[in-house]
Amino acid sequence: MDDILSDKKPAGSYGAEKAKFFSSSFFSHVCGAMENKDSTLICISQVREKIGVIFGEKYYRTGGKALDFYTHQVCWLAHTGKLEKTFRGQKRAYGVSIRALFKRSKVSKPFRYAEFSILFDYGLDDVNSMIDYLYGTKNNLYGPKDKEIEWEGQTYKRADFIAMLDESKENYIKLQLAVEKDWLEIEEAISP
């Protein structure tokens, strides 16, 4: 793998070094090395803004057509807000809200999106993201809490519901299955 990444910039590429490197060296070697391996390669691209765009995509990824040819999924992430708390008069951000849009997918259907939170010093907040998906963001841990959660015939406040999920792995798995069931019902209802 080190020999792939240590290649010199291709000569005569006229400012398209990254694109030429991806299409001629990187992906062809990496795909060969990953064949029959149980692994996933995630490439993070920086976006550039197209100047003077009137129609079409305003942003693009550097790296040329190789990225589109070799990828199985293309996910665009957008920061939608900060999660903040105030303590002793000091307002501090402790996380961010993210919206992910899958513009291309060979694995599933494209143009699906997901919203989730990333908490600093923790990571992806999957429990609260699943609760937001099923019950809406009106009862979001980070926003107004004006709605109670109905679960298996009982009513919970959000904090109590999360504590109940923490008590047993079985409850957490039930929440995952409920999210998956709801997602699949929507997908089935809209299929032609």
C-alpha positions, -999 to +999 in steps of 0.1 A: +000+000+000+029+024+008+042+020-027+009+032-042+008+063-021+045+072-026+041+076-064+055+109-077+031+133-094+025+123-130+044+144-155+025+165-181-008+165-163-013+202-165-029+208-131-049+176-130-023+156-110-049+143-085-073+131-112-045+114-131-031+098-100-065+084-089-074+070-123-040+056-133-025+044-100-044+047-068-078+031-074-067+003-098-040-008-072-063-004-042-092-022-058-069-051-066-055-052-031-089-051-015-104-079-037-119-108-016-111-089+016-138-079+041-129-042+042-143-008+034-123+021+020-136+056+028-122+085+008-129+120+021-129+147-005-127+184-002-153+203-023-147+232-046-171+259-056-178+264-092-177+301-101-206+317-119-229+287-119-264+295-130-278+260-132-265+225-121-243+216-092-227+245-073-200+223-058-177+196-071-151+172-058-115+173-070-101+141-083-117+138-117-140+110-130-121+082-112-140+090-080-173+085-097-162+054-116-149+035-086-172+045-058-202+025-046-216+053-025-212+091-026-223+108+005-223+146+008-223+159+044-235+192+055-232+209+089-267+221+098-261+235+133-243+235+166-255+218+197-249+242+226-255+243+263-252+272+288-235+266+321-227+295+346-236+320+319-211+304+294-225+291+262-204+262+247-208+240+217-207+203+226-217+188+192-229+194+157-260+184+137-252+167+103-273+160+073-260+133+050-273+130+014-264+100-007-261+113-042-250+080-056-254+045-043-248+011-059-256-006-026-291+010-020-313+036-036-297+070-042-309+104-031-317+093+005-307+114+034-302+110+071-298+135+099-277+127+130-257+144+157-220+141+164-211+148+200-175+160+208-156+135+229-182+108+222-189+104+185-221+096+166-252+099+188-272+070+173-298+067+200-310+103+199-308+102+161-331+072+160-355+088+184-356+119+163-363+098+132-392+080+148-407+108+169-396+139+152-372+166+163-399+184+184-389+161+212-352+165+205-328+162+234-311+194+222-343+214+216-378+218+230-391+188+249-429+191+245-437+156+234-436+123+253-426+090+237-451+062+234-432+028+235-448-006+239-479+007+257-460+030+280-453+068+280-418+081+287-401+114+289-371+114+266-344+111+293-364+082+309-367+065+275-330+067+269-323+053+305-347+024+297-327+017+264-294+018+284-308-009+308-308-037+283-293-043+249-326-059+239-345-026+241-318-009+220-321-036+194-359-031+194-355+006+187-331-002+158-356-027+143-385-001+147-364+025+127-356-001+101-392-012+098-405+023+094-378+031+068-387-001+048-425+007+050-418+041+034-396+026+007-422+000-001-450+026-002-432+048-027-419+020-050-436+020-085 
